[in-house]
Amino acid sequence: MAERIAIVDGGRTLYQGSLQQLAGSIAAWSIDAVEAIPGALPIDTTVVPQVQIVSQQERRGRLQMVLRFPGLVPHATTLALAPGWQRDELSLEDIFVALVSRA
């Protein structure tokens, strides 16, 4: 398996680094679409101010938001998760699709 990867879409490099760093820096949360407040994030960005929204979409009646952190995703106890949001597991394919869908 490769130690370093690059994700290129339309001639733009979206990510370059280790697979472990990529998987460790991206996480997803979802909330029931009925409960979702437009513009609201699942975490308190004052705790992690440099977080980026990678993708946001409705899936199976839930609004899912994929976030990218400057380093590893912080532990849940330090994120100050907003009510109603739950952490979703992402496969490497999910991460790839989230990255290229925003490009």
LUMVEX-73888 format. One record per residue (C-alpha): x, y, z; residue in three letters; residue number from 0. Coordinates in steps of 0.25 Angstrom, whole numbers, always signed. Each point is the difference from the previous one (the first is absolute). Last residue first. Example, Ala and Ser with C-alpha at 12.3 -4.5 7.8 and 13.67 -1.06 7.14 Angstrom:
2
r c1=+55	c2=-4	c3=+29	type=SER	seq=1
r c1=-6	c2=-14	c3=+2	type=ALA	seq=0
end
This chain:
103
r c1=-57	c2=+83	c3=-24	type=ALA	seq=102
r c1=-11	c2=-3	c3=+10	type=ARG	seq=101
r c1=-4	c2=-13	c3=-6	type=SER	seq=100
r c1=+15	c2=-4	c3=-1	type=VAL	seq=99
r c1=+3	c2=+0	c3=+16	type=LEU	seq=98
r c1=-13	c2=-6	c3=+4	type=ALA	seq=97
r c1=+1	c2=-11	c3=-10	type=VAL	seq=96
r c1=+14	c2=-3	c3=+5	type=PHE	seq=95
r c1=-4	c2=+0	c3=+14	type=ILE	seq=94
r c1=-12	c2=-9	c3=-3	type=ASP	seq=93
r c1=+10	c2=-10	c3=-7	type=GLU	seq=92
r c1=+9	c2=+0	c3=+11	type=LEU	seq=91
r c1=-12	c2=-5	c3=+9	type=SER	seq=90
r c1=-7	c2=+10	c3=+9	type=LEU	seq=89
r c1=-6	c2=-3	c3=+13	type=GLU	seq=88
r c1=-11	c2=+10	c3=+5	type=ASP	seq=87
r c1=+0	c2=+8	c3=+13	type=ARG	seq=86
r c1=-13	c2=+5	c3=+5	type=GLN	seq=85
r c1=-6	c2=+14	c3=+1	type=TRP	seq=84
r c1=-13	c2=+2	c3=+7	type=GLY	seq=83
r c1=+6	c2=+10	c3=+10	type=PRO	seq=82
r c1=+12	c2=+7	c3=-4	type=ALA	seq=81
r c1=+14	c2=-7	c3=+3	type=LEU	seq=80
r c1=+9	c2=+8	c3=+9	type=ALA	seq=79
r c1=+13	c2=-5	c3=-8	type=LEU	seq=78
r c1=+9	c2=-4	c3=+12	type=THR	seq=77
r c1=-8	c2=-12	c3=+5	type=THR	seq=76
r c1=-1	c2=-5	c3=-14	type=ALA	seq=75
r c1=+15	c2=-2	c3=-1	type=HIS	seq=74
r c1=+6	c2=+10	c3=-10	type=PRO	seq=73
r c1=+1	c2=-4	c3=-15	type=VAL	seq=72
r c1=+15	c2=-1	c3=-4	type=LEU	seq=71
r c1=+6	c2=+13	c3=-5	type=GLY	seq=70
r c1=-5	c2=+12	c3=-7	type=PRO	seq=69
r c1=-14	c2=-7	c3=+0	type=PHE	seq=68
r c1=-9	c2=-3	c3=-11	type=ARG	seq=67
r c1=-15	c2=-1	c3=+2	type=LEU	seq=66
r c1=-11	c2=-9	c3=-7	type=VAL	seq=65
r c1=-14	c2=+5	c3=+2	type=MET	seq=64
r c1=-12	c2=-10	c3=-1	type=GLN	seq=63
r c1=-14	c2=+5	c3=+0	type=LEU	seq=62
r c1=-9	c2=-12	c3=+3	type=ARG	seq=61
r c1=-13	c2=-5	c3=-7	type=GLY	seq=60
r c1=+8	c2=-11	c3=-7	type=ARG	seq=59
r c1=+11	c2=+9	c3=-5	type=ARG	seq=58
r c1=+0	c2=+15	c3=+0	type=GLU	seq=57
r c1=+13	c2=+7	c3=-4	type=GLN	seq=56
r c1=+11	c2=+8	c3=+6	type=GLN	seq=55
r c1=+14	c2=-1	c3=-5	type=SER	seq=54
r c1=+15	c2=+3	c3=+4	type=VAL	seq=53
r c1=-4	c2=+11	c3=+10	type=ILE	seq=52
r c1=+13	c2=+5	c3=+6	type=GLN	seq=51
r c1=+5	c2=+0	c3=+14	type=VAL	seq=50
r c1=+10	c2=+11	c3=+3	type=GLN	seq=49
r c1=-7	c2=+5	c3=+13	type=PRO	seq=48
r c1=+0	c2=-13	c3=+8	type=VAL	seq=47
r c1=-5	c2=+4	c3=+14	type=VAL	seq=46
r c1=-6	c2=+13	c3=-5	type=THR	seq=45
r c1=-6	c2=-8	c3=-11	type=THR	seq=44
r c1=-10	c2=-7	c3=+9	type=ASP	seq=43
r c1=-4	c2=-13	c3=-7	type=ILE	seq=42
r c1=-12	c2=-5	c3=-8	type=PRO	seq=41
r c1=-1	c2=+13	c3=-8	type=LEU	seq=40
r c1=-12	c2=+8	c3=-2	type=ALA	seq=39
r c1=-2	c2=+7	c3=-14	type=GLY	seq=38
r c1=-14	c2=-4	c3=-1	type=PRO	seq=37
r c1=-6	c2=-6	c3=+13	type=ILE	seq=36
r c1=-1	c2=-15	c3=-2	type=ALA	seq=35
r c1=-11	c2=-7	c3=+9	type=GLU	seq=34
r c1=-9	c2=-4	c3=-12	type=VAL	seq=33
r c1=+13	c2=-5	c3=-7	type=ALA	seq=32
r c1=+3	c2=-10	c3=+11	type=ASP	seq=31
r c1=+14	c2=+3	c3=+4	type=ILE	seq=30
r c1=+13	c2=-5	c3=-6	type=SER	seq=29
r c1=+15	c2=+1	c3=+3	type=TRP	seq=28
r c1=+12	c2=-3	c3=-8	type=ALA	seq=27
r c1=+15	c2=-1	c3=+2	type=ALA	seq=26
r c1=+13	c2=+4	c3=-7	type=ILE	seq=25
r c1=+14	c2=+2	c3=+6	type=SER	seq=24
r c1=+3	c2=-14	c3=+4	type=GLY	seq=23
r c1=-4	c2=-6	c3=-14	type=ALA	seq=22
r c1=+9	c2=+10	c3=-7	type=LEU	seq=21
r c1=+12	c2=-2	c3=+10	type=GLN	seq=20
r c1=-1	c2=-15	c3=-1	type=GLN	seq=19
r c1=+0	c2=+0	c3=-15	type=LEU	seq=18
r c1=+13	c2=+8	c3=+0	type=SER	seq=17
r c1=+1	c2=+13	c3=-7	type=GLY	seq=16
r c1=-5	c2=+8	c3=-12	type=GLN	seq=15
r c1=-14	c2=+5	c3=-1	type=TYR	seq=14
r c1=-9	c2=+8	c3=-9	type=LEU	seq=13
r c1=+10	c2=+2	c3=-11	type=THR	seq=12
r c1=-6	c2=+7	c3=-12	type=ARG	seq=11
r c1=+1	c2=-5	c3=-14	type=GLY	seq=10
r c1=-15	c2=-3	c3=-1	type=GLY	seq=9
r c1=+0	c2=-9	c3=+13	type=ASP	seq=8
r c1=+13	c2=-4	c3=+6	type=VAL	seq=7
r c1=+1	c2=-9	c3=+13	type=ILE	seq=6
r c1=+14	c2=-2	c3=+4	type=ALA	seq=5
r c1=+5	c2=-12	c3=+8	type=ILE	seq=4
r c1=+12	c2=-3	c3=+9	type=ARG	seq=3
r c1=+4	c2=-13	c3=+6	type=GLU	seq=2
r c1=-5	c2=-9	c3=-11	type=ALA	seq=1
r c1=-5	c2=-14	c3=+3	type=MET	seq=0
end
